[in-house]
């Protein structure tokens, strides 16, 4: 499976935010790496939630998605926030 394109991730921002909420992920941003998202993981969640989110979202999009959680010791470059498009004109 090929990595999700930036365009595909932007076009599915609402789905990403809704699915992320169920897995304890929020504040999504695009990374400099194709198919990679940066997100904040709720403190009561674990890497199992991240893996489950990646699997579910990759299946929905038909493209590989990886998530890098923000936190101490994690260095990843964010290019732009991935805004939830609900209500956008």
PyMOL Python script that loads the backbone (N, CA, C, O; Angstrom):
from pymol import cmd

cmd.read_pdbstr("""\
ATOM      1  N   UNK A   1       0.852  -1.179   0.000  1.00  0.00           N
ATOM      2  CA  UNK A   1       0.000   0.000   0.000  1.00  0.00           C
ATOM      3  C   UNK A   1       0.895   1.240   0.000  1.00  0.00           C
ATOM      4  O   UNK A   1       1.877   1.307   0.740  1.00  0.00           O
ATOM      5  N   UNK A   2       0.551   2.203  -0.825  1.00  0.00           N
ATOM      6  CA  UNK A   2       1.319   3.447  -0.930  1.00  0.00           C
ATOM      7  C   UNK A   2       0.899   4.426   0.167  1.00  0.00           C
ATOM      8  O   UNK A   2      -0.236   4.368   0.642  1.00  0.00           O
ATOM      9  N   UNK A   3       1.797   5.322   0.574  1.00  0.00           N
ATOM     10  CA  UNK A   3       1.437   6.328   1.580  1.00  0.00           C
ATOM     11  C   UNK A   3       0.354   7.274   1.065  1.00  0.00           C
ATOM     12  O   UNK A   3       0.293   7.578  -0.126  1.00  0.00           O
ATOM     13  N   UNK A   4      -0.486   7.726   1.968  1.00  0.00           N
ATOM     14  CA  UNK A   4      -1.529   8.690   1.617  1.00  0.00           C
ATOM     15  C   UNK A   4      -0.886  10.001   1.185  1.00  0.00           C
ATOM     16  O   UNK A   4       0.113  10.434   1.761  1.00  0.00           O
ATOM     17  N   UNK A   5      -1.458  10.619   0.183  1.00  0.00           N
ATOM     18  CA  UNK A   5      -0.956  11.912  -0.269  1.00  0.00           C
ATOM     19  C   UNK A   5      -1.475  13.013   0.660  1.00  0.00           C
ATOM     20  O   UNK A   5      -2.460  12.835   1.377  1.00  0.00           O
ATOM     21  N   UNK A   6      -0.796  14.129   0.625  1.00  0.00           N
ATOM     22  CA  UNK A   6      -1.239  15.287   1.406  1.00  0.00           C
ATOM     23  C   UNK A   6      -2.648  15.695   0.992  1.00  0.00           C
ATOM     24  O   UNK A   6      -3.472  16.035   1.841  1.00  0.00           O
ATOM     25  N   UNK A   7      -2.927  15.664  -0.309  1.00  0.00           N
ATOM     26  CA  UNK A   7      -4.258  16.021  -0.803  1.00  0.00           C
ATOM     27  C   UNK A   7      -5.327  15.087  -0.237  1.00  0.00           C
ATOM     28  O   UNK A   7      -6.411  15.538   0.133  1.00  0.00           O
ATOM     29  N   UNK A   8      -5.027  13.791  -0.170  1.00  0.00           N
ATOM     30  CA  UNK A   8      -5.990  12.818   0.356  1.00  0.00           C
ATOM     31  C   UNK A   8      -6.227  13.067   1.845  1.00  0.00           C
ATOM     32  O   UNK A   8      -7.361  12.989   2.317  1.00  0.00           O
ATOM     33  N   UNK A   9      -5.162  13.363   2.580  1.00  0.00           N
ATOM     34  CA  UNK A   9      -5.309  13.638   4.015  1.00  0.00           C
ATOM     35  C   UNK A   9      -6.139  14.904   4.239  1.00  0.00           C
ATOM     36  O   UNK A   9      -7.019  14.924   5.100  1.00  0.00           O
ATOM     37  N   UNK A  10      -5.863  15.955   3.470  1.00  0.00           N
ATOM     38  CA  UNK A  10      -6.654  17.193   3.594  1.00  0.00           C
ATOM     39  C   UNK A  10      -8.120  16.938   3.262  1.00  0.00           C
ATOM     40  O   UNK A  10      -9.011  17.413   3.967  1.00  0.00           O
ATOM     41  N   UNK A  11      -8.373  16.190   2.190  1.00  0.00           N
ATOM     42  CA  UNK A  11      -9.749  15.937   1.755  1.00  0.00           C
ATOM     43  C   UNK A  11     -10.529  15.105   2.765  1.00  0.00           C
ATOM     44  O   UNK A  11     -11.760  15.139   2.773  1.00  0.00           O
ATOM     45  N   UNK A  12      -9.837  14.368   3.608  1.00  0.00           N
ATOM     46  CA  UNK A  12     -10.487  13.507   4.595  1.00  0.00           C
ATOM     47  C   UNK A  12     -10.276  13.994   6.024  1.00  0.00           C
ATOM     48  O   UNK A  12     -10.310  13.205   6.969  1.00  0.00           O
ATOM     49  N   UNK A  13     -10.060  15.294   6.174  1.00  0.00           N
ATOM     50  CA  UNK A  13      -9.780  15.871   7.493  1.00  0.00           C
ATOM     51  C   UNK A  13     -10.888  15.582   8.501  1.00  0.00           C
ATOM     52  O   UNK A  13     -10.597  15.255   9.652  1.00  0.00           O
ATOM     53  N   UNK A  14     -12.131  15.693   8.100  1.00  0.00           N
ATOM     54  CA  UNK A  14     -13.239  15.449   9.029  1.00  0.00           C
ATOM     55  C   UNK A  14     -13.225  14.001   9.505  1.00  0.00           C
ATOM     56  O   UNK A  14     -13.391  13.743  10.698  1.00  0.00           O
ATOM     57  N   UNK A  15     -13.032  13.068   8.602  1.00  0.00           N
ATOM     58  CA  UNK A  15     -12.952  11.649   8.966  1.00  0.00           C
ATOM     59  C   UNK A  15     -11.787  11.411   9.918  1.00  0.00           C
ATOM     60  O   UNK A  15     -11.924  10.679  10.898  1.00  0.00           O
ATOM     61  N   UNK A  16     -10.652  12.022   9.637  1.00  0.00           N
ATOM     62  CA  UNK A  16      -9.468  11.860  10.487  1.00  0.00           C
ATOM     63  C   UNK A  16      -9.757  12.347  11.902  1.00  0.00           C
ATOM     64  O   UNK A  16      -9.414  11.674  12.873  1.00  0.00           O
ATOM     65  N   UNK A  17     -10.383  13.506  12.021  1.00  0.00           N
ATOM     66  CA  UNK A  17     -10.698  14.050  13.349  1.00  0.00           C
ATOM     67  C   UNK A  17     -11.726  13.194  14.084  1.00  0.00           C
ATOM     68  O   UNK A  17     -11.592  12.959  15.285  1.00  0.00           O
ATOM     69  N   UNK A  18     -12.742  12.730  13.378  1.00  0.00           N
ATOM     70  CA  UNK A  18     -13.766  11.888  14.021  1.00  0.00           C
ATOM     71  C   UNK A  18     -13.169  10.568  14.491  1.00  0.00           C
ATOM     72  O   UNK A  18     -13.407  10.152  15.625  1.00  0.00           O
ATOM     73  N   UNK A  19     -12.407   9.915  13.646  1.00  0.00           N
ATOM     74  CA  UNK A  19     -11.781   8.647  14.003  1.00  0.00           C
ATOM     75  C   UNK A  19     -10.733   8.856  15.104  1.00  0.00           C
ATOM     76  O   UNK A  19     -10.610   8.044  16.022  1.00  0.00           O
ATOM     77  N   UNK A  20      -9.998   9.936  14.996  1.00  0.00           N
ATOM     78  CA  UNK A  20      -9.002  10.255  16.007  1.00  0.00           C
ATOM     79  C   UNK A  20      -9.619  10.424  17.389  1.00  0.00           C
ATOM     80  O   UNK A  20      -9.065   9.966  18.388  1.00  0.00           O
ATOM     81  N   UNK A  21     -10.758  11.079  17.433  1.00  0.00           N
ATOM     82  CA  UNK A  21     -11.453  11.281  18.711  1.00  0.00           C
ATOM     83  C   UNK A  21     -11.758   9.940  19.385  1.00  0.00           C
ATOM     84  O   UNK A  21     -11.612   9.801  20.599  1.00  0.00           O
ATOM     85  N   UNK A  22     -12.177   8.968  18.597  1.00  0.00           N
ATOM     86  CA  UNK A  22     -12.492   7.635  19.146  1.00  0.00           C
ATOM     87  C   UNK A  22     -11.252   6.901  19.649  1.00  0.00           C
ATOM     88  O   UNK A  22     -11.353   6.014  20.497  1.00  0.00           O
ATOM     89  N   UNK A  23     -10.082   7.271  19.124  1.00  0.00           N
ATOM     90  CA  UNK A  23      -8.835   6.607  19.505  1.00  0.00           C
ATOM     91  C   UNK A  23      -7.969   7.454  20.443  1.00  0.00           C
ATOM     92  O   UNK A  23      -6.833   7.087  20.742  1.00  0.00           O
ATOM     93  N   UNK A  24      -8.504   8.581  20.901  1.00  0.00           N
ATOM     94  CA  UNK A  24      -7.765   9.423  21.831  1.00  0.00           C
ATOM     95  C   UNK A  24      -6.691  10.287  21.189  1.00  0.00           C
ATOM     96  O   UNK A  24      -5.712  10.649  21.841  1.00  0.00           O
ATOM     97  N   UNK A  25      -6.868  10.618  19.915  1.00  0.00           N
ATOM     98  CA  UNK A  25      -5.921  11.462  19.191  1.00  0.00           C
ATOM     99  C   UNK A  25      -6.594  12.764  18.780  1.00  0.00           C
ATOM    100  O   UNK A  25      -7.765  12.769  18.400  1.00  0.00           O
ATOM    101  N   UNK A  26      -5.860  13.859  18.854  1.00  0.00           N
ATOM    102  CA  UNK A  26      -6.417  15.150  18.452  1.00  0.00           C
ATOM    103  C   UNK A  26      -5.294  16.100  18.046  1.00  0.00           C
ATOM    104  O   UNK A  26      -4.117  15.744  18.115  1.00  0.00           O
ATOM    105  N   UNK A  27      -5.659  17.302  17.626  1.00  0.00           N
ATOM    106  CA  UNK A  27      -4.708  18.341  17.199  1.00  0.00           C
ATOM    107  C   UNK A  27      -3.783  17.820  16.098  1.00  0.00           C
ATOM    108  O   UNK A  27      -2.560  17.863  16.225  1.00  0.00           O
ATOM    109  N   UNK A  28      -4.380  17.336  15.034  1.00  0.00           N
ATOM    110  CA  UNK A  28      -3.622  16.767  13.922  1.00  0.00           C
ATOM    111  C   UNK A  28      -2.910  17.843  13.108  1.00  0.00           C
ATOM    112  O   UNK A  28      -3.406  18.959  12.949  1.00  0.00           O
ATOM    113  N   UNK A  29      -1.743  17.482  12.599  1.00  0.00           N
ATOM    114  CA  UNK A  29      -0.993  18.331  11.672  1.00  0.00           C
ATOM    115  C   UNK A  29      -0.350  17.429  10.629  1.00  0.00           C
ATOM    116  O   UNK A  29      -0.093  16.250  10.875  1.00  0.00           O
ATOM    117  N   UNK A  30      -0.098  18.008   9.461  1.00  0.00           N
ATOM    118  CA  UNK A  30       0.610  17.283   8.419  1.00  0.00           C
ATOM    119  C   UNK A  30       2.100  17.328   8.724  1.00  0.00           C
ATOM    120  O   UNK A  30       2.601  18.306   9.279  1.00  0.00           O
ATOM    121  N   UNK A  31       2.794  16.275   8.360  1.00  0.00           N
ATOM    122  CA  UNK A  31       4.243  16.178   8.539  1.00  0.00           C
ATOM    123  C   UNK A  31       4.916  16.414   7.197  1.00  0.00           C
ATOM    124  O   UNK A  31       4.261  16.454   6.156  1.00  0.00           O
ATOM    125  N   UNK A  32       6.218  16.567   7.236  1.00  0.00           N
ATOM    126  CA  UNK A  32       6.961  16.708   5.984  1.00  0.00           C
ATOM    127  C   UNK A  32       7.057  15.383   5.238  1.00  0.00           C
ATOM    128  O   UNK A  32       7.332  15.371   4.038  1.00  0.00           O
ATOM    129  N   UNK A  33       6.833  14.269   5.928  1.00  0.00           N
ATOM    130  CA  UNK A  33       6.869  12.950   5.304  1.00  0.00           C
ATOM    131  C   UNK A  33       5.495  12.599   4.738  1.00  0.00           C
ATOM    132  O   UNK A  33       4.483  12.787   5.413  1.00  0.00           O
ATOM    133  N   UNK A  34       5.451  12.096   3.518  1.00  0.00           N
ATOM    134  CA  UNK A  34       4.189  11.726   2.891  1.00  0.00           C
ATOM    135  C   UNK A  34       3.501  10.623   3.685  1.00  0.00           C
ATOM    136  O   UNK A  34       4.129   9.641   4.081  1.00  0.00           O
ATOM    137  N   UNK A  35       2.196  10.800   3.914  1.00  0.00           N
ATOM    138  CA  UNK A  35       1.405   9.794   4.614  1.00  0.00           C
ATOM    139  C   UNK A  35       1.555   9.842   6.125  1.00  0.00           C
ATOM    140  O   UNK A  35       1.075   8.952   6.826  1.00  0.00           O
ATOM    141  N   UNK A  36       2.215  10.870   6.629  1.00  0.00           N
ATOM    142  CA  UNK A  36       2.476  10.946   8.068  1.00  0.00           C
ATOM    143  C   UNK A  36       1.728  12.121   8.693  1.00  0.00           C
ATOM    144  O   UNK A  36       1.746  13.242   8.184  1.00  0.00           O
ATOM    145  N   UNK A  37       1.079  11.827   9.803  1.00  0.00           N
ATOM    146  CA  UNK A  37       0.391  12.840  10.584  1.00  0.00           C
ATOM    147  C   UNK A  37       1.065  12.975  11.941  1.00  0.00           C
ATOM    148  O   UNK A  37       1.614  12.013  12.477  1.00  0.00           O
ATOM    149  N   UNK A  38       1.015  14.166  12.477  1.00  0.00           N
ATOM    150  CA  UNK A  38       1.465  14.417  13.839  1.00  0.00           C
ATOM    151  C   UNK A  38       0.206  14.670  14.651  1.00  0.00           C
ATOM    152  O   UNK A  38      -0.697  15.369  14.191  1.00  0.00           O
ATOM    153  N   UNK A  39       0.133  14.109  15.860  1.00  0.00           N
ATOM    154  CA  UNK A  39      -1.064  14.275  16.679  1.00  0.00           C
ATOM    155  C   UNK A  39      -0.706  14.246  18.156  1.00  0.00           C
ATOM    156  O   UNK A  39       0.359  13.771  18.550  1.00  0.00           O
ATOM    157  N   UNK A  40      -1.615  14.762  18.951  1.00  0.00           N
ATOM    158  CA  UNK A  40      -1.493  14.693  20.399  1.00  0.00           C
ATOM    159  C   UNK A  40      -2.312  13.509  20.880  1.00  0.00           C
ATOM    160  O   UNK A  40      -3.473  13.350  20.503  1.00  0.00           O
ATOM    161  N   UNK A  41      -1.705  12.683  21.711  1.00  0.00           N
ATOM    162  CA  UNK A  41      -2.356  11.502  22.255  1.00  0.00           C
ATOM    163  C   UNK A  41      -2.830  11.811  23.671  1.00  0.00           C
ATOM    164  O   UNK A  41      -2.062  12.322  24.487  1.00  0.00           O
ATOM    165  N   UNK A  42      -4.086  11.504  23.962  1.00  0.00           N
ATOM    166  CA  UNK A  42      -4.612  11.699  25.314  1.00  0.00           C
ATOM    167  C   UNK A  42      -3.764  10.928  26.316  1.00  0.00           C
ATOM    168  O   UNK A  42      -3.279   9.841  26.005  1.00  0.00           O
ATOM    169  N   UNK A  43      -3.577  11.483  27.530  1.00  0.00           N
ATOM    170  CA  UNK A  43      -2.697  10.846  28.514  1.00  0.00           C
ATOM    171  C   UNK A  43      -3.122   9.443  28.947  1.00  0.00           C
ATOM    172  O   UNK A  43      -2.283   8.639  29.355  1.00  0.00           O
ATOM    173  N   UNK A  44      -4.410   9.148  28.860  1.00  0.00           N
ATOM    174  CA  UNK A  44      -4.889   7.829  29.288  1.00  0.00           C
ATOM    175  C   UNK A  44      -4.882   6.801  28.152  1.00  0.00           C
ATOM    176  O   UNK A  44      -5.438   5.713  28.295  1.00  0.00           O
ATOM    177  N   UNK A  45      -4.259   7.143  27.037  1.00  0.00           N
ATOM    178  CA  UNK A  45      -4.195   6.242  25.882  1.00  0.00           C
ATOM    179  C   UNK A  45      -2.782   5.720  25.691  1.00  0.00           C
ATOM    180  O   UNK A  45      -1.852   6.162  26.366  1.00  0.00           O
ATOM    181  N   UNK A  46      -2.620   4.770  24.759  1.00  0.00           N
ATOM    182  CA  UNK A  46      -1.310   4.150  24.547  1.00  0.00           C
ATOM    183  C   UNK A  46      -0.999   4.031  23.059  1.00  0.00           C
ATOM    184  O   UNK A  46      -1.792   4.424  22.204  1.00  0.00           O
ATOM    185  N   UNK A  47       0.167   3.483  22.779  1.00  0.00           N
ATOM    186  CA  UNK A  47       0.553   3.256  21.387  1.00  0.00           C
ATOM    187  C   UNK A  47      -0.366   2.252  20.698  1.00  0.00           C
ATOM    188  O   UNK A  47      -0.438   2.230  19.469  1.00  0.00           O
ATOM    189  N   UNK A  48      -1.062   1.430  21.458  1.00  0.00           N
ATOM    190  CA  UNK A  48      -2.040   0.521  20.850  1.00  0.00           C
ATOM    191  C   UNK A  48      -3.159   1.321  20.183  1.00  0.00           C
ATOM    192  O   UNK A  48      -3.668   0.928  19.133  1.00  0.00           O
ATOM    193  N   UNK A  49      -3.537   2.438  20.794  1.00  0.00           N
ATOM    194  CA  UNK A  49      -4.564   3.302  20.199  1.00  0.00           C
ATOM    195  C   UNK A  49      -4.066   3.925  18.901  1.00  0.00           C
ATOM    196  O   UNK A  49      -4.822   4.046  17.936  1.00  0.00           O
ATOM    197  N   UNK A  50      -2.800   4.318  18.875  1.00  0.00           N
ATOM    198  CA  UNK A  50      -2.220   4.880  17.656  1.00  0.00           C
ATOM    199  C   UNK A  50      -2.216   3.840  16.547  1.00  0.00           C
ATOM    200  O   UNK A  50      -2.616   4.130  15.419  1.00  0.00           O
ATOM    201  N   UNK A  51      -1.770   2.644  16.859  1.00  0.00           N
ATOM    202  CA  UNK A  51      -1.720   1.562  15.866  1.00  0.00           C
ATOM    203  C   UNK A  51      -3.102   1.225  15.341  1.00  0.00           C
ATOM    204  O   UNK A  51      -3.281   1.010  14.143  1.00  0.00           O
ATOM    205  N   UNK A  52      -4.073   1.178  16.229  1.00  0.00           N
ATOM    206  CA  UNK A  52      -5.446   0.893  15.820  1.00  0.00           C
ATOM    207  C   UNK A  52      -5.977   1.994  14.905  1.00  0.00           C
ATOM    208  O   UNK A  52      -6.638   1.709  13.906  1.00  0.00           O
ATOM    209  N   UNK A  53      -5.690   3.245  15.243  1.00  0.00           N
ATOM    210  CA  UNK A  53      -6.099   4.375  14.407  1.00  0.00           C
ATOM    211  C   UNK A  53      -5.467   4.275  13.024  1.00  0.00           C
ATOM    212  O   UNK A  53      -6.149   4.435  12.011  1.00  0.00           O
ATOM    213  N   UNK A  54      -4.156   4.007  12.982  1.00  0.00           N
ATOM    214  CA  UNK A  54      -3.452   3.896  11.698  1.00  0.00           C
ATOM    215  C   UNK A  54      -4.060   2.804  10.828  1.00  0.00           C
ATOM    216  O   UNK A  54      -4.253   2.999   9.628  1.00  0.00           O
ATOM    217  N   UNK A  55      -4.358   1.667  11.421  1.00  0.00           N
ATOM    218  CA  UNK A  55      -4.941   0.548  10.681  1.00  0.00           C
ATOM    219  C   UNK A  55      -6.324   0.915  10.150  1.00  0.00           C
ATOM    220  O   UNK A  55      -6.631   0.688   8.980  1.00  0.00           O
ATOM    221  N   UNK A  56      -7.155   1.484  11.027  1.00  0.00           N
ATOM    222  CA  UNK A  56      -8.514   1.861  10.616  1.00  0.00           C
ATOM    223  C   UNK A  56      -8.495   2.913   9.514  1.00  0.00           C
ATOM    224  O   UNK A  56      -9.195   2.775   8.511  1.00  0.00           O
ATOM    225  N   UNK A  57      -7.700   3.961   9.695  1.00  0.00           N
ATOM    226  CA  UNK A  57      -7.667   5.044   8.712  1.00  0.00           C
ATOM    227  C   UNK A  57      -7.054   4.582   7.391  1.00  0.00           C
ATOM    228  O   UNK A  57      -7.539   4.958   6.324  1.00  0.00           O
ATOM    229  N   UNK A  58      -6.009   3.783   7.446  1.00  0.00           N
ATOM    230  CA  UNK A  58      -5.409   3.269   6.208  1.00  0.00           C
ATOM    231  C   UNK A  58      -6.420   2.450   5.418  1.00  0.00           C
ATOM    232  O   UNK A  58      -6.457   2.522   4.190  1.00  0.00           O
ATOM    233  N   UNK A  59      -7.242   1.669   6.118  1.00  0.00           N
ATOM    234  CA  UNK A  59      -8.291   0.893   5.459  1.00  0.00           C
ATOM    235  C   UNK A  59      -9.347   1.774   4.816  1.00  0.00           C
ATOM    236  O   UNK A  59      -9.803   1.493   3.707  1.00  0.00           O
ATOM    237  N   UNK A  60      -9.733   2.830   5.501  1.00  0.00           N
ATOM    238  CA  UNK A  60     -10.747   3.757   4.967  1.00  0.00           C
ATOM    239  C   UNK A  60     -10.216   4.484   3.739  1.00  0.00           C
ATOM    240  O   UNK A  60     -10.920   4.617   2.737  1.00  0.00           O
ATOM    241  N   UNK A  61      -8.967   4.959   3.816  1.00  0.00           N
ATOM    242  CA  UNK A  61      -8.405   5.756   2.722  1.00  0.00           C
ATOM    243  C   UNK A  61      -7.810   4.916   1.600  1.00  0.00           C
ATOM    244  O   UNK A  61      -7.600   5.414   0.494  1.00  0.00           O
ATOM    245  N   UNK A  62      -7.539   3.643   1.878  1.00  0.00           N
ATOM    246  CA  UNK A  62      -6.895   2.805   0.877  1.00  0.00           C
ATOM    247  C   UNK A  62      -5.457   3.225   0.632  1.00  0.00           C
ATOM    248  O   UNK A  62      -4.903   3.003  -0.444  1.00  0.00           O
ATOM    249  N   UNK A  63      -4.860   3.837   1.653  1.00  0.00           N
ATOM    250  CA  UNK A  63      -3.478   4.306   1.561  1.00  0.00           C
ATOM    251  C   UNK A  63      -2.873   4.275   2.961  1.00  0.00           C
ATOM    252  O   UNK A  63      -3.577   4.433   3.958  1.00  0.00           O
ATOM    253  N   UNK A  64      -1.573   4.072   3.018  1.00  0.00           N
ATOM    254  CA  UNK A  64      -0.879   3.957   4.292  1.00  0.00           C
ATOM    255  C   UNK A  64      -0.810   5.299   5.019  1.00  0.00           C
ATOM    256  O   UNK A  64      -0.452   6.321   4.433  1.00  0.00           O
ATOM    257  N   UNK A  65      -1.160   5.275   6.311  1.00  0.00           N
ATOM    258  CA  UNK A  65      -1.076   6.465   7.159  1.00  0.00           C
ATOM    259  C   UNK A  65      -0.300   6.085   8.412  1.00  0.00           C
ATOM    260  O   UNK A  65      -0.554   5.049   9.026  1.00  0.00           O
ATOM    261  N   UNK A  66       0.642   6.935   8.779  1.00  0.00           N
ATOM    262  CA  UNK A  66       1.398   6.755  10.018  1.00  0.00           C
ATOM    263  C   UNK A  66       1.190   7.976  10.888  1.00  0.00           C
ATOM    264  O   UNK A  66       1.020   9.086  10.383  1.00  0.00           O
ATOM    265  N   UNK A  67       1.205   7.770  12.206  1.00  0.00           N
ATOM    266  CA  UNK A  67       1.024   8.857  13.158  1.00  0.00           C
ATOM    267  C   UNK A  67       2.246   8.945  14.057  1.00  0.00           C
ATOM    268  O   UNK A  67       2.720   7.940  14.588  1.00  0.00           O
ATOM    269  N   UNK A  68       2.743  10.151  14.216  1.00  0.00           N
ATOM    270  CA  UNK A  68       3.820  10.426  15.162  1.00  0.00           C
ATOM    271  C   UNK A  68       3.197  11.235  16.297  1.00  0.00           C
ATOM    272  O   UNK A  68       2.688  12.332  16.065  1.00  0.00           O
ATOM    273  N   UNK A  69       3.231  10.707  17.519  1.00  0.00           N
ATOM    274  CA  UNK A  69       2.652  11.452  18.631  1.00  0.00           C
ATOM    275  C   UNK A  69       3.600  12.545  19.125  1.00  0.00           C
ATOM    276  O   UNK A  69       4.809  12.332  19.221  1.00  0.00           O
ATOM    277  N   UNK A  70       3.047  13.702  19.434  1.00  0.00           N
ATOM    278  CA  UNK A  70       3.859  14.769  20.021  1.00  0.00           C
ATOM    279  C   UNK A  70       4.275  14.347  21.425  1.00  0.00           C
ATOM    280  O   UNK A  70       3.531  13.656  22.121  1.00  0.00           O
ATOM    281  N   UNK A  71       5.444  14.757  21.828  1.00  0.00           N
ATOM    282  CA  UNK A  71       5.883  14.458  23.177  1.00  0.00           C
ATOM    283  C   UNK A  71       7.366  14.679  23.353  1.00  0.00           C
ATOM    284  O   UNK A  71       8.079  14.973  22.394  1.00  0.00           O
ATOM    285  N   UNK A  72       7.827  14.535  24.581  1.00  0.00           N
ATOM    286  CA  UNK A  72       9.247  14.720  24.860  1.00  0.00           C
ATOM    287  C   UNK A  72      10.094  13.737  24.071  1.00  0.00           C
ATOM    288  O   UNK A  72       9.783  12.548  23.992  1.00  0.00           O
ATOM    289  N   UNK A  73      11.152  14.244  23.498  1.00  0.00           N
ATOM    290  CA  UNK A  73      12.074  13.390  22.752  1.00  0.00           C
ATOM    291  C   UNK A  73      11.631  13.067  21.340  1.00  0.00           C
ATOM    292  O   UNK A  73      12.333  12.358  20.619  1.00  0.00           O
ATOM    293  N   UNK A  74      10.480  13.575  20.932  1.00  0.00           N
ATOM    294  CA  UNK A  74       9.974  13.316  19.577  1.00  0.00           C
ATOM    295  C   UNK A  74      10.251  14.546  18.727  1.00  0.00           C
ATOM    296  O   UNK A  74       9.750  15.635  19.008  1.00  0.00           O
ATOM    297  N   UNK A  75      11.046  14.362  17.693  1.00  0.00           N
ATOM    298  CA  UNK A  75      11.359  15.462  16.787  1.00  0.00           C
ATOM    299  C   UNK A  75      10.770  15.148  15.419  1.00  0.00           C
ATOM    300  O   UNK A  75      11.225  14.243  14.720  1.00  0.00           O
ATOM    301  N   UNK A  76       9.768  15.901  15.060  1.00  0.00           N
ATOM    302  CA  UNK A  76       9.135  15.741  13.755  1.00  0.00           C
ATOM    303  C   UNK A  76       8.706  17.129  13.291  1.00  0.00           C
ATOM    304  O   UNK A  76       8.216  17.935  14.082  1.00  0.00           O
ATOM    305  N   UNK A  77       8.892  17.394  12.018  1.00  0.00           N
ATOM    306  CA  UNK A  77       8.547  18.705  11.481  1.00  0.00           C
ATOM    307  C   UNK A  77       7.099  18.715  10.995  1.00  0.00           C
ATOM    308  O   UNK A  77       6.700  17.905  10.159  1.00  0.00           O
ATOM    309  N   UNK A  78       6.330  19.645  11.536  1.00  0.00           N
ATOM    310  CA  UNK A  78       4.939  19.827  11.122  1.00  0.00           C
ATOM    311  C   UNK A  78       4.885  20.917  10.058  1.00  0.00           C
ATOM    312  O   UNK A  78       5.528  21.958  10.190  1.00  0.00           O
ATOM    313  N   UNK A  79       4.110  20.668   8.999  1.00  0.00           N
ATOM    314  CA  UNK A  79       4.018  21.667   7.937  1.00  0.00           C
ATOM    315  C   UNK A  79       2.799  22.569   8.078  1.00  0.00           C
ATOM    316  O   UNK A  79       2.871  23.762   7.784  1.00  0.00           O
ATOM    317  N   UNK A  80       1.682  22.006   8.526  1.00  0.00           N
ATOM    318  CA  UNK A  80       0.459  22.803   8.705  1.00  0.00           C
ATOM    319  C   UNK A  80      -0.548  22.007   9.526  1.00  0.00           C
ATOM    320  O   UNK A  80      -0.545  20.776   9.498  1.00  0.00           O
ATOM    321  N   UNK A  81      -1.413  22.714  10.260  1.00  0.00           N
ATOM    322  CA  UNK A  81      -2.458  22.011  10.992  1.00  0.00           C
ATOM    323  C   UNK A  81      -3.446  21.370  10.013  1.00  0.00           C
ATOM    324  O   UNK A  81      -3.696  21.907   8.934  1.00  0.00           O
ATOM    325  N   UNK A  82      -3.992  20.245  10.388  1.00  0.00           N
ATOM    326  CA  UNK A  82      -5.014  19.583   9.577  1.00  0.00           C
ATOM    327  C   UNK A  82      -6.353  19.928  10.219  1.00  0.00           C
ATOM    328  O   UNK A  82      -6.797  19.272  11.162  1.00  0.00           O
ATOM    329  N   UNK A  83      -6.978  20.958   9.695  1.00  0.00           N
ATOM    330  CA  UNK A  83      -8.209  21.451  10.274  1.00  0.00           C
ATOM    331  C   UNK A  83      -9.392  20.563   9.914  1.00  0.00           C
ATOM    332  O   UNK A  83      -9.471  20.020   8.813  1.00  0.00           O
ATOM    333  N   UNK A  84     -10.304  20.429  10.864  1.00  0.00           N
ATOM    334  CA  UNK A  84     -11.547  19.704  10.646  1.00  0.00           C
ATOM    335  C   UNK A  84     -12.403  20.562   9.733  1.00  0.00           C
ATOM    336  O   UNK A  84     -12.702  21.711  10.060  1.00  0.00           O
ATOM    337  N   UNK A  85     -12.802  20.014   8.587  1.00  0.00           N
ATOM    338  CA  UNK A  85     -13.497  20.796   7.570  1.00  0.00           C
ATOM    339  C   UNK A  85     -15.009  20.877   7.754  1.00  0.00           C
ATOM    340  O   UNK A  85     -15.695  21.434   6.898  1.00  0.00           O
ATOM    341  N   UNK A  86     -15.545  20.337   8.847  1.00  0.00           N
ATOM    342  CA  UNK A  86     -16.991  20.416   9.060  1.00  0.00           C
ATOM    343  C   UNK A  86     -17.411  21.879   9.111  1.00  0.00           C
ATOM    344  O   UNK A  86     -16.814  22.682   9.828  1.00  0.00           O
ATOM    345  N   UNK A  87     -18.416  22.208   8.363  1.00  0.00           N
ATOM    346  CA  UNK A  87     -18.938  23.558   8.359  1.00  0.00           C
ATOM    347  C   UNK A  87     -18.176  24.495   7.443  1.00  0.00           C
ATOM    348  O   UNK A  87     -18.539  25.666   7.336  1.00  0.00           O
ATOM    349  N   UNK A  88     -17.129  24.019   6.775  1.00  0.00           N
ATOM    350  CA  UNK A  88     -16.383  24.880   5.867  1.00  0.00           C
ATOM    351  C   UNK A  88     -17.197  25.122   4.609  1.00  0.00           C
ATOM    352  O   UNK A  88     -17.941  24.251   4.157  1.00  0.00           O
ATOM    353  N   UNK A  89     -17.051  26.297   4.057  1.00  0.00           N
ATOM    354  CA  UNK A  89     -17.812  26.645   2.848  1.00  0.00           C
ATOM    355  C   UNK A  89     -17.217  25.985   1.627  1.00  0.00           C
ATOM    356  O   UNK A  89     -17.725  26.164   0.520  1.00  0.00           O
TER     357      UNK A  89
END
""", "prot")
cmd.dss("prot")
cmd.show_as("cartoon", "prot")
cmd.util.cbc("prot")
cmd.orient("prot")
